[in-house]
Amino acid sequence: MTLPPLLALAACTLGPDYQGPPEVARQSVADGRFVRAQQAGVSTSTEALPSAWWLGLQDPLLDQLIADALRDNLQLQAAQAKLSASRALLVQRRAERMPSVGLSASYSRISPSHDIEHQVAALQQNTASGMAAAAAGASPQDDDLASNYYSLGLDASWEVDLFGRRSRAAQGAAARAQADEAALADVQVQLAAEVAQAYCGLLSDRLRLRIAQD
C-alpha cells in the first residue's frame, strides 16, 4: 500500500474531537454574586472560598468532626478508589500509544554425557602426552568439554494508530478521570456541608433549650 492511501485512511479518525468540560453559567461564575445584591446594597466578594472553609469558623470541635467524616466515610472512600482506577486506566491508555521495548537475556551450559567423557579420557591415555604423564606418575586430566552459551535479545514494536482508536481511548480515559475527580470533590463538599449543618443545628437546639429553661 502506498503512502497517499495510508494518509487518507489516517484522516478518517473515529469519533469527534474531545472539547473538554462544558462551560456552564459563564456570566454567573464570572460575577460570583447574587442577582439582587447590588439593589439591596450588600457587598459581596468574587473571591473563591477556600476548600477547607470551616476552618474560618475557628471551632476545633467542628474541625475534628469534619476531619473524621472525610477520613472514615465509605462513600468518599469509594469515590477515591474510583478516581484512582480512572487515573490508572488513563496511564495505561497513554502507554499503549508509545512503542513497547522488550529485553531478554539467557545463559546455558551444556555438558557432554559420561560416555563421551570416558571416550575422550581413553584417547588422552593413548597419546604421547598421556603416556608421558603416566610414566611420571600423574594421571591425565580430562579437558573441560562443557560449552557456555550466552544470549541477549532486544525487540521493539509500535502499533500505528491508523484510525485514531488509541487516541480516542486515551481521550475517553482522560474525560472519565476528570469526571471522577469532579464527583470526588462533590462528595467532599456535600459531606463537609452536612456535618457542619448538623453541628450548627445541634448548637442551635442547645441554645433554644437553654432559653426555654431560663
C-alpha positions, 0 to 999 in steps of 0.5 A: 500500500502506498503512502497517499492511501495510508494518509487518507485512511489516517484522516478518517479518525473515529469519533469527534474531537474531545472539547473538554468540560462544558462551560456552564453559567459563564456570566454567573461564575464570572460575577460570583454574586447574587442577582439582587445584591447590588439593589439591596446594597450588600457587598459581596466578594468574587473571591473563591472560598477556600476548600477547607472553609470551616476552618474560618469558623475557628471551632476545633470541635467542628474541625475534628468532626469534619476531619473524621467524616472525610477520613472514615466515610465509605462513600468518599472512600469509594469515590477515591478508589474510583478516581484512582482506577480512572487515573490508572486506566488513563496511564495505561491508555497513554502507554499503549500509544508509545512503542513497547521495548522488550529485553531478554537475556539467557545463559546455558551450559551444556555438558557432554554425557559420561560416555563421551567423557570416558571416550575422550579420557581413553584417547588422552591415555593413548597419546604421547602426552598421556603416556608421558604423564603416566610414566611420571606418575600423574594421571591425565586430566580430562579437558573441560568439554562443557560449552557456555552459551550466552544470549541477549535479545532486544525487540521493539514494536509500535502499533500505528494508530491508523484510525485514531482508536488509541487516541480516542481511548486515551481521550475517553480515559482522560474525560472519565478521570476528570469526571471522577475527580469532579464527583470526588470533590462533590462528595467532599463538599456535600459531606463537609456541608452536612456535618457542619449543618448538623453541628450548627443545628445541634448548637442551635437546639442547645441554645433554644433549650437553654432559653426555654429553661431560663 
